[in-house]
Amino acid sequence: MNHPSDPIVSRSGRRGVVLGAALLILGGAWLIARAEPATQPTSLEQLSQETRVAYQNVRSGIVRLQLPTPRWLTRLAEQQNPLRKWNSQLHPDVRRRLEEEQAHPNQLPRYATVIMPTTIPASSQPMGRTWRVILPDGAQVVVVEPAGQVDRAQSVQGRFVANNIGLLLDDEAHVLVPLYIEKEAFAGQSALAMLGDGTLTSAHFVTSDRPTNLTLMQLDHPAGRAVGMSNRKPEEGSLVLMLSPGGTPARLAVWAVGMPDYGVVVALDGSVAGFSRFGQFMDGELCRPVVDQMIQHGQVRRAVLGVMISTVRPDDPARRQNEALGNRPAIRIEQVNDGSLADAAGLHKGDYILSLGDRTVGDTPTFAAVMAARTGLTEFQILRQDQPLKVSIDLTPAGGEGGD
């Protein structure tokens, strides 16, 4: 047994004292840090600050509008009118209800095979009735219309009902709307518009482009600040601001491909990533060449490829049958016109278009936007059955709206 005065014991004791003192110092520092949490902002506080900045940056460039129902939707609704399609097959109670509903002026039928009420959450649902329209090629668009007829005088008194949303693009007060509306639908009248600060004004029709499903308006009294377009898509899992026509006008969301939302997608740096249209995304950067042509020429000039195309949706059976296709964004060629650019380049029915130049294409509006932005010799990445091909086509823009 060692004596307490043994040098070995003394050194050990000194080491214990030093170690204990160090632990006390560290413990004290930890207690101080615990006692003063306000000295460092929490991650939630940082996120809140970033969100406020992003919203304020884009707010003055957001325009909500009360637009007329597109003529093409009216015609489509009439074609799908169940009173016409099923007539005697309808139950008398259902027929009576439909007749009563359709007796009201300016009211589209609620029941149809291709026009359905949206199923988006109430927190992001715009005011009024919302129609999700599934087109023959599988693409989806949305139309929102106010419940009942609202005239200008009533709107000025506070009954303005926004049924769509747009982006202020420049000092000339051009506003881009993510829906195709024909000139005839406006009947020479301006549309009501509300700026980000709540100011009520009006906007007139400039032009529209059916292939990209876009309409260009212009405010009658320039105001607000143009938004900045992002040059990159949101990454999966990133936080974005979703701005919708009405209901809850802004909310924070985790971005995922195919989000069932309608509205403007804003990155947390305050730049606009693009438009979300019920599972379809229109890149903000891709809109710029289309808009420039709409302003300069009053129409979009794009090469006519000479094909009929369709979007390859995520649930398309071809994705399970073709391993090379898998989950890749793609456009399917349904028909090739004789003597067309596509025919001369050797494209076939059943081929899949994966990209043009350096841009992937996964839906028909995106394909149309890329076509509008490309001129000259352009490389197409094609998938034929399970074999990848590269085809170069000289894209010469054509007059008019152009085509595929």
C-alpha positions in Angstrom: 0.0 0.0 0.0 1.4 3.4 -1.0 1.8 6.2 1.4 -0.1 9.5 0.7 3.2 11.3 0.4 4.4 8.9 -2.3 5.5 11.0 -5.4 3.5 8.7 -7.8 0.3 9.3 -5.8 1.0 13.0 -5.7 1.4 13.2 -9.5 -1.8 11.2 -10.0 -3.6 13.5 -7.6 -2.3 16.6 -9.5 -3.5 15.1 -12.8 -6.9 14.5 -11.2 -7.2 18.0 -10.0 -6.2 19.4 -13.5 -8.7 17.1 -15.2 -11.5 18.0 -12.8 -10.8 21.7 -13.3 -10.9 21.3 -17.0 -14.3 19.5 -16.8 -15.6 22.3 -14.5 -14.5 24.9 -17.1 -16.2 23.0 -19.9 -19.3 22.4 -17.9 -19.4 26.1 -17.0 -19.1 27.1 -20.7 -21.9 24.7 -21.5 -24.1 26.1 -18.9 -23.4 29.7 -20.1 -24.3 28.6 -23.7 -27.5 27.0 -22.4 -28.4 30.1 -20.4 -28.0 32.5 -23.5 -29.7 30.8 -26.4 -30.7 34.2 -27.9 -27.1 35.0 -28.9 -27.4 32.7 -31.9 -30.5 32.6 -34.2 -32.1 29.3 -34.5 -32.5 27.5 -37.9 -36.2 28.3 -37.8 -35.5 32.0 -37.3 -33.1 31.9 -40.3 -35.7 30.1 -42.4 -38.4 32.6 -41.4 -36.1 35.5 -42.4 -35.3 34.0 -45.7 -38.9 33.3 -46.4 -39.9 36.9 -45.6 -37.1 38.3 -47.9 -38.1 35.9 -50.7 -41.8 36.9 -50.4 -41.1 40.6 -50.3 -38.8 40.3 -53.3 -41.5 38.7 -55.5 -44.7 40.2 -54.0 -44.8 43.4 -56.1 -44.4 41.3 -59.3 -47.3 39.0 -58.7 -50.6 39.9 -60.4 -53.9 38.1 -59.7 -56.5 38.3 -62.5 -60.1 37.8 -63.1 -60.1 36.3 -66.6 -62.8 35.1 -69.0 -63.4 31.4 -69.6 -61.4 30.3 -72.7 -63.5 29.5 -75.7 -61.8 26.2 -76.2 -62.9 25.1 -72.8 -66.5 26.1 -73.5 -66.5 24.1 -76.7 -64.9 21.1 -74.9 -67.4 21.3 -72.1 -70.3 21.3 -74.6 -68.8 18.3 -76.4 -68.7 16.5 -73.1 -72.0 17.7 -71.8 -73.7 14.6 -70.3 -77.1 15.8 -71.3 -75.9 15.5 -74.9 -73.8 12.4 -74.5 -76.0 10.2 -72.3 -79.4 11.7 -72.6 -82.0 8.9 -72.0 -79.4 6.9 -70.0 -79.4 9.4 -67.2 -81.4 9.0 -64.1 -84.3 11.5 -64.1 -83.1 13.1 -60.8 -79.6 13.5 -62.3 -81.0 14.9 -65.5 -83.1 17.4 -63.6 -80.2 18.5 -61.5 -78.0 19.0 -64.6 -80.7 20.9 -66.4 -81.2 23.3 -63.4 -77.5 23.9 -63.2 -77.0 24.5 -66.8 -80.0 26.9 -66.9 -77.8 29.5 -65.2 -76.0 31.8 -67.6 -72.2 31.6 -68.0 -72.1 28.3 -66.1 -70.3 25.3 -67.4 -71.6 21.8 -66.6 -70.1 20.3 -63.5 -70.2 16.7 -64.7 -68.1 15.6 -67.7 -65.7 12.9 -68.6 -62.7 15.1 -69.1 -63.5 18.2 -67.0 -63.2 17.5 -63.3 -63.2 19.6 -60.1 -59.7 19.7 -58.7 -58.8 17.6 -55.6 -56.1 20.0 -54.3 -56.3 20.8 -50.6 -58.6 23.6 -49.5 -55.6 25.5 -48.2 -54.3 26.1 -51.7 -57.6 26.0 -53.7 -58.4 29.2 -55.5 -61.7 31.0 -54.9 -64.5 30.1 -57.2 -64.8 26.9 -59.3 -61.7 25.2 -60.5 -61.6 22.8 -63.4 -58.7 20.4 -64.1 -58.8 19.6 -67.8 -57.1 16.5 -69.1 -56.4 16.9 -72.8 -56.2 14.0 -75.3 -52.4 13.8 -75.1 -52.5 13.4 -71.3 -51.4 16.9 -70.6 -53.3 18.8 -67.9 -54.3 22.4 -67.7 -56.4 24.3 -65.1 -59.1 26.9 -65.4 -60.6 28.8 -62.5 -63.7 30.8 -62.8 -65.6 32.9 -60.2 -68.9 31.6 -58.8 -71.5 33.6 -60.6 -71.4 36.7 -62.7 -69.3 39.5 -61.2 -69.3 42.8 -63.1 -66.8 45.6 -62.9 -68.8 47.8 -60.5 -69.2 45.0 -58.0 -65.6 44.1 -58.3 -64.4 47.6 -57.5 -66.6 47.5 -54.4 -64.7 44.6 -53.1 -66.1 41.6 -54.9 -63.1 41.0 -57.1 -62.5 37.3 -57.5 -59.1 36.2 -58.8 -59.2 33.1 -61.0 -55.6 33.1 -62.2 -52.2 34.4 -61.4 -49.5 36.1 -63.5 -46.0 37.4 -63.4 -45.0 41.1 -64.1 -42.2 40.8 -66.6 -40.9 44.2 -67.5 -41.2 48.0 -67.2 -43.8 47.9 -69.9 -46.1 46.0 -67.5 -46.4 42.8 -69.5 -47.9 40.0 -67.4 -47.5 36.3 -68.2 -50.4 34.0 -67.3 -50.0 30.1 -67.3 -53.1 29.4 -69.3 -54.0 29.7 -73.0 -56.9 32.1 -73.6 -58.0 33.1 -77.1 -58.3 36.8 -78.0 -62.0 36.2 -78.8 -62.7 35.2 -75.2 -62.0 38.8 -74.1 -64.5 40.3 -76.6 -62.4 43.5 -76.7 -62.7 44.0 -72.9 -60.0 44.4 -70.3 -59.7 42.0 -67.4 -59.6 43.0 -63.8 -56.2 42.6 -62.0 -55.0 43.0 -58.5 -51.4 43.9 -57.8 -49.3 42.6 -54.9 -50.1 45.6 -52.7 -53.9 45.1 -53.2 -54.3 47.8 -55.8 -57.1 47.0 -58.2 -56.4 47.8 -61.9 -57.1 46.3 -65.3 -55.1 44.5 -68.0 -55.7 43.9 -71.7 -54.9 40.9 -73.9 -51.7 41.0 -76.0 -51.4 37.5 -77.4 -51.3 33.9 -76.5 -49.5 30.7 -77.5 -51.5 27.4 -77.5 -48.5 25.0 -77.6 -47.0 26.3 -74.4 -50.4 27.1 -72.8 -49.4 30.7 -72.1 -51.1 34.1 -72.4 -49.5 37.5 -72.4 -51.4 40.4 -70.9 -50.4 44.0 -70.2 -51.5 46.3 -67.4 -53.4 49.4 -68.5 -51.6 51.4 -65.8 -47.9 50.2 -65.3 -47.1 49.5 -61.6 -45.1 47.1 -59.5 -41.7 45.6 -60.0 -40.8 42.9 -62.5 -39.9 39.5 -61.1 -36.5 37.8 -61.6 -36.6 34.4 -63.4 -34.4 31.6 -62.0 -32.0 29.8 -64.4 -32.4 26.5 -62.6 -35.2 24.2 -61.6 -35.9 23.5 -57.9 -34.1 20.5 -56.5 -36.1 17.6 -55.1 -36.7 18.2 -51.4 -35.9 21.9 -51.5 -38.2 24.5 -49.9 -40.1 26.8 -52.2 -42.9 29.3 -51.9 -46.1 28.4 -53.7 -48.2 31.3 -54.8 -51.7 30.5 -55.9 -54.5 32.6 -57.5 -56.7 32.8 -54.3 -57.5 30.9 -51.1 -54.2 30.8 -49.3 -52.2 33.0 -51.6 -48.7 31.9 -50.3 -47.4 28.9 -48.5 -44.1 27.1 -47.9 -43.8 23.7 -49.6 -41.2 20.9 -50.1 -40.7 20.7 -53.9 -41.2 17.4 -55.6 -41.6 16.5 -59.3 -45.3 16.2 -60.2 -46.7 18.3 -57.3 -50.5 18.6 -57.7 -50.5 22.4 -57.3 -51.3 25.3 -59.5 -49.5 28.6 -59.3 -46.1 30.3 -59.2 -43.1 28.5 -57.8 -40.6 30.9 -56.0 -37.1 29.9 -54.8 -36.0 31.1 -51.3 -33.7 33.6 -53.0 -36.7 35.4 -54.3 -36.4 34.3 -57.9 -39.2 32.7 -59.8 -38.5 29.1 -60.8 -41.6 28.8 -63.0 -45.2 27.7 -63.1 -46.6 24.5 -61.5 -49.7 23.3 -63.4 -51.1 20.2 -61.6 -48.1 17.9 -62.0 -46.7 19.8 -64.9 -43.9 22.3 -64.5 -43.1 25.1 -66.9 -39.5 26.3 -66.4 -39.3 30.1 -65.9 -36.2 30.3 -68.0 -37.8 28.5 -70.9 -40.7 31.1 -70.9 -38.3 34.0 -71.7 -37.7 33.1 -75.5 -41.4 32.5 -75.9 -42.3 35.8 -74.2 -39.7 37.8 -76.2 -41.3 36.6 -79.4 -44.8 37.3 -78.2 -43.8 40.9 -77.4 -41.8 41.4 -80.6 -43.9 39.6 -83.2 -47.3 39.2 -81.5 -46.9 35.4 -82.0 -44.4 32.6 -81.5 -42.3 31.5 -84.4 -41.0 28.0 -84.1 -39.9 25.3 -86.5 -42.7 22.9 -87.6 -41.3 19.4 -87.0 -44.2 17.7 -88.6 -45.2 15.2 -85.8 -48.0 14.5 -83.5 -46.7 14.0 -80.0 -47.9 13.0 -76.5 -46.6 13.2 -73.0 -45.3 10.0 -71.5 -46.9 10.1 -68.1 -45.4 8.4 -65.0 -48.0 5.7 -65.1 -47.6 4.9 -68.8 -47.3 1.1 -69.3 -44.4 1.7 -71.7 -42.2 2.7 -68.7 -42.6 -0.8 -67.3 -42.1 -2.5 -70.7 -39.1 -0.5 -71.7 -36.2 -0.6 -69.2 -34.2 2.0 -71.2 -37.1 4.4 -70.9 -37.7 3.8 -67.2 -38.6 7.1 -65.4 -36.8 9.4 -67.8 -38.8 12.5 -69.0 -39.9 11.8 -72.6 -42.3 12.7 -75.4 -43.7 10.0 -77.6 -44.1 10.5 -81.4 -47.6 9.3 -82.4 -47.5 10.3 -86.0 -44.9 11.6 -88.6 -46.2 13.6 -91.5 -44.9 12.7 -94.9 -42.3 15.1 -96.3 -41.8 16.9 -92.9 -38.6 17.7 -91.1 -39.1 14.7 -88.9 -39.7 12.4 -91.9 -36.5 13.7 -93.6 -34.6 13.1 -90.4 -35.8 9.5 -90.1 -38.0 9.8 -87.1 -40.6 7.1 -86.7 -43.9 6.6 -85.0 -43.3 5.2 -81.5 -39.9 6.9 -81.1 -39.4 8.7 -77.8 -37.8 12.2 -77.8 -35.7 12.6 -74.6 -34.0 16.0 -75.3 -33.4 18.8 -77.7 -29.9 20.3 -77.5 -29.1 20.4 -73.8 -32.7 20.5 -72.6 -34.7 17.4 -71.5 -38.4 17.4 -72.5 -41.0 15.6 -70.4 -44.3 17.2 -71.5 -45.7 18.9 -74.6 -45.6 22.5 -73.4 -41.9 22.2 -72.4 -41.2 20.6 -75.8 -43.0 23.6 -77.5 -41.0 26.1 -75.5 -37.7 24.5 -76.3 -38.6 24.4 -80.0 -39.4 28.1 -79.9 -35.9 28.8 -78.4 -33.9 26.7 -80.9 -32.8 27.6 -84.4 -30.4 26.0 -86.8 -28.9 22.5 -86.5 -30.2 20.9 -83.3 -29.4 17.5 -81.8 -32.3 15.3 -80.7 -31.8 12.4 -78.3 -34.1 9.7 -79.4 -35.0 6.3 -77.9 -36.2 3.8 -80.4 -37.5 0.7 -78.6 -34.5 0.3 -76.2 -31.8 1.8 -78.5 -30.6 5.4 -78.0 -30.1 7.5 -81.1 -28.9 11.0 -81.9 -30.5 12.8 -84.8 -29.6 16.3 -86.0 -32.4 18.5 -87.5 -32.1 22.0 -89.0 -34.9 23.9 -87.2 -36.0 26.7 -89.4 -38.7 28.9 -87.6 -42.0 29.2 -89.4 -44.5 32.0 -89.2 -47.7 31.8 -87.1 -48.1 29.9 -83.9 -46.0 27.1 -85.3 -46.5 23.5 -84.5 -44.8 20.3 -83.5 
